[in-house]
């Protein structure tokens, strides 16, 4: 997971810190967790919002508020469009997922 932090988490948090509107949005997401399960690689991880930052964790004892699972390209398309497509399923608080998408 070190690669996630170095190549994904840190750059995203850097960019979010430079966008004033993002800070308000991150405050609303405080404490929320999104589980992501990628079918092809059988990889599961969580996006956790805390202290106005996004954190990516591979193993967490805490249950996510919503779980997004499917093939990687379908998850990406769902993320971009805000509508589930292909193999993607959303289990839990779908409004939370849509909130992150916007």
N, C-alpha and C positions, 0 to 999 in steps of 0.2 A: 504493500500500500504506500510505501515511500514515494513511488513514482506518481501516485495520485496527488499526494500533497505537493510535491515539487512542480509537476507539470500541469496540474489542473486546479487544485485548491488554492494555492498561493496566488497564481495569476488572476483567478476569478475574484478573490478577495481584494486584491490590489485594484482591479477595475471597479468593483462595487464601491470601494472607498472613494473613488473619484467622481462618482455620480450622486449628486445630492438627493435625487428622488429615490435612489435605491435604499438609502438609509431608512426612510420612512417605511418602505416595503419590508425591509429586513426586521424592523421592530415588530411588525405584525406577525412575522413568521417565527419569532423568538420561541425556542423550545420545541419546535415542530421537527418531525423526522419523516423522511420519505425513503422507503426501501425500494431498491431497484434490483431486479433479478434478470440477468441476460441469459437467454436460453442456450445460445450456441456455445458459450464458454462456461456455462454453469457457475457464473460469477454473481455473487450477491453482495451488496454494500448498501450503506445508508448515507443519505445527505441529512445533516443535522444543522439546524440554524441556531447559533448561540453567540451572544455578545457582538451582534451586528456582523457576523461572519458565517460563511458556509464551511462546514467540516465534513470530511468524507471518512467514514469508518467501515472497516471490513467486518469486524465482529463486534456486535454490541448486544448486551443483555436486554437493552430497552426495546420495546416493541414500537415499530414505526406507526405513524398515524395513517399512512396510506402506502400500499405496495403496488409498484408498477412492474409488470413482468412481460417479457416477450422477446422477440428477436431484436438485435441491436438496431438495425435500420428502421424497423417498425417503431421502436422506442424513440429514435431520433425524429422520425416523421411526426409522431404523436406530440413530441415536445415542441416542434416547430409550428404545427397547425393548431395544437390545443384540443384536437379530437383524436380519440383512440382509433388506430388503424391496424389492419393486418392481424398479427398474432398478439397484440397488446391487450392485456387485461389490467384493470385498476380495481384494487380491493381496499376498501376503507374510505377515508374522507376524500372523495374525488374533488371537492371544492378546494382543498389544500393543494392538490396537484395543479389545478387550473390557476390558482393564485400564484404558484411558482412559475408557471408557464408565461404569465403576463409580466 
